[in-house]
Structure formats: structure tokens, C-alpha cells
Amino acid sequence: MPEKVTYIIDRLTAAGFEAYAVGGCVRDSILGRTPQDWDITTSARPEQVKALFSRTIDTGIQHGTVTVLLEKEGFEVTTYRIDGKYEDSRHPTEVIFTPSLEEDLKRRDLTINAMAYNDEKGLVDLYGGQEDIRRHIVRCVGDPRERFGEDALRMLRAIRFAAQLGYHIEESTRDAIRQLANNLKNISAERIQAELVKLLTSPHPNYLRQAYEYGVTKVILPEFDLIMETQQNHPHHNCSVGEHTLRALTEVAEPDKILRLAMLFHDIGKPATLTRDEKGITHFHGHAQVGADMTGDILKRLKFDNETINAVCKLVLYHDYGNDLEPDIRLMRRAVNRIGEDAFPGLFRIKRADILCQSDYLRQEKLVKLKQWELLYEELQEKKQCVSLKTMAVTGSDLIELGMKPGRELGEMLQKLLELVLEEPECNNREFLLAQAKEMLSGA
């Protein structure tokens, strides 16, 4: 344990109280991982904890939690407690402090999160957490229906932990999720969002399939159920839209929130655009635009921030861009101008994952074309070719000096000059562009 954690535990112990590191930090230590946070549980009441340390914050004192500050680093210290009756599938109506570590561990969600440790007593594992780690199992403490009935978010957490650790969910825990998944409707969008992102950025984002099979996505993301049930009869595909999406998620190697969300939603518009021709071949014309609109609505519903929404929607909208075009440096400049310089590296990753999870039909040809587009992008970057007003040699201030007034006409003039530069990069010269602007103004 870190020295500061040992110091807090020793100080509480010296004052006659019990104290242990508890929860995720113990689990991660057993797994050989470096814990992000160290939480401490103790028999001391909040006011007794505050009396022992000079700097504390009442983080959640009504629930027994005090943050102890040591050299600007905070450690949550929580009194052993028993949760009262849950009435909203999330919060107990009351918290009862208890002197019993066993009672405190009993209320926790999963066995792997219900272990405690201090240097004097060693590991306290009353519910088989260490054995479940050995067996790669996610299992509830006690009756899973009780645990999930207390806090419905625990069902999504169980799937998320399975995805993060590569574990499987124990049978009775799995059955309880199926029975109680509908209770997730009582959980706030912010909480759902946080768990979904952790699942998607885990080493196994395709464990979202379990959320679908257990009835979880039907409540929190019904649009995903639709793509799981939408078949694709087309040479380019060999599975449902949803199965393709799950496979593609695993092809995005970086655990990046924006890329994984974009991959999740890249084909979300297909059910709404499904048509069949006279041969029974399925088509999804316009699914990218419909999908981008749907993605925006879904992410707003889940309370994502605007920056994330905009970045994800842009990748969804343009994930098929260039598929029907021959690689060309001029088209590359216009594509970067339209889509944005920040989005392009991620777009290539999305497109590659998409191709790798389609059928074998023309796969190599698609990958070759994608590589050609990537090489053109690299050339554009190396030559520092202008693709936006941001790097154009003339600014709005320059045009104002020519006598133009701020407003729509000035913006239109800048756009006309940019069109010249996009067509011929050598035109990005201040003198030349100002001359062109003067000529256009005199002609007007």
C-alpha cells in the first residue's frame, strides 16, 4: 500500500478503531495493477475521523464518507455501514453505521469488490472474491436479485467489469440481470453514460453483446437492439448490422471514447433506411446522414457533452466518405476542408475497422484504396497545404484593410479565396490572394 494509505490506517488503528483498504484498490492489487484510487473503510464515525486528521473534506458525510487530505492528495475514508431500504433502485433511504466489517462488506455489489486489507490482518475475503478472480468470474455478493434490487446500476457495472477484466458472469448473477434489467429505467442518464463509456473503452467492447442478450440495451439503448435484429443480404456483408458493429468495435485498437462511440453508432441509421431490391438484396441508402442525426439524439439523451457529440456525429456522418471516389490529392484537400483536420486520423481508423469486419468481397481492393487516401493525407500534411481559413495567407483583417466591412460579404469573399487555394495550393500567397480580392471587388 502507498505510504499515505498506511499512515491513515495506522493512525485510525492507533486511536482504537479498525481500518482497511477496501474495494477496487484491493482487487487491482491482487490483479497486479496499479490502483487509481485507494479507498479506506473504518469503524470510526465521520466525526472521529475528522478529529484525527487536520485537513478533511465532508465529501459525503451523510453516508459516512470523509476525504482526508495529505499533501493535497485526497483519500476517501468511509465508516462501516449498513444500507437501509432502497426505494428508487439506486439510493438507500437511510444509512446505518455499524461496528462490523462483515456487515459493511456484505452490502457491496460484487465479490471481487468486497475484499479488504491492512498490514496487520492481511486480506479479508469473506465472500470468495479472490477465488472468483482466479476463476475469472463476476458474481454478486449474496443474492444477486437483492443486490440488483437495491441498485439497478449494478447490473450494468457487472457487465462492464466483465468487459474490463475479460471475465464471464456467473449464472445466477446473469439470470438476475435478465429478470431485473427493466429497473435500469430508474437510473440517471449520467450514470448510464459513465458505465457505457467504461464498457466501450474496455479491452472487450464487444461484451455489449451480453448487455443485449440480458435485456439491458433494450432499456438503455433500444436503437442497438434494432441493429442486432437487422439482417444484411448483400455481397459486402455476411452478418447482421449489430454483429458487424460488435466485431468492428474490437478492431478499433485504441481505447478511445470518441472512436469507440463512433464505431458503435456508425451504422445505427441502417434499420431506418432499409430497402430490398427485386433480387432481395438489402440496401441502406442515406444511412450515414440518418445515423448521424440519430447519434446526436442518443448522445444528448445520455447527457454527453457537446464536444463529444459533435466529434462522434461527424465520424458517423462521414464514415463511408470516399468509398465511391478515386483517390486524388485535390479531392483530399476538399475532404479535409469539409470534414475537418482534427477528425481525419480517427476517420481512417473507423473506415479500416469497418472494412475488416465486412465480408471478404473486394476487401483487399477496399484496403488498398484506403491506404492510397491515407498516403494522400500524409502528403498533404507534409507539404502543409492549406485546407481551411485557419491557414490561408489572407485573413478577414486583410480584407477589411481593402475597404470591406465585417459581415456576410466578407465571409463569402474569404470562402471564394479559399476555393482558389483548395484547387491550387500554390495560390496560398498573400499578395496573389489580395490581388484576386481587389479584382473581384472591382468587378462587383
MOZI-V212300 format. One record per helix or strand of 3 or more residues. SS is the DSSP state (a for helix, b for strand). FROM is the first residue (numbers start at 0). LEN is the number of residues. If there is no record, write none. Layout:
BEGIN
SS FROM LEN
SS FROM LEN
END
This chain:
BEGIN
a 2 12
b 18 4
a 23 7
b 38 4
a 45 7
b 55 5
a 60 3
b 64 6
b 72 7
b 80 3
b 94 3
a 100 6
a 110 3
b 115 3
b 121 3
a 128 7
a 143 7
a 152 13
a 170 16
a 188 12
a 204 9
a 216 4
a 221 7
a 240 11
a 256 9
a 269 4
a 286 15
a 305 12
a 328 11
a 340 16
a 362 20
a 388 3
a 395 6
a 407 16
a 424 3
a 429 14
END
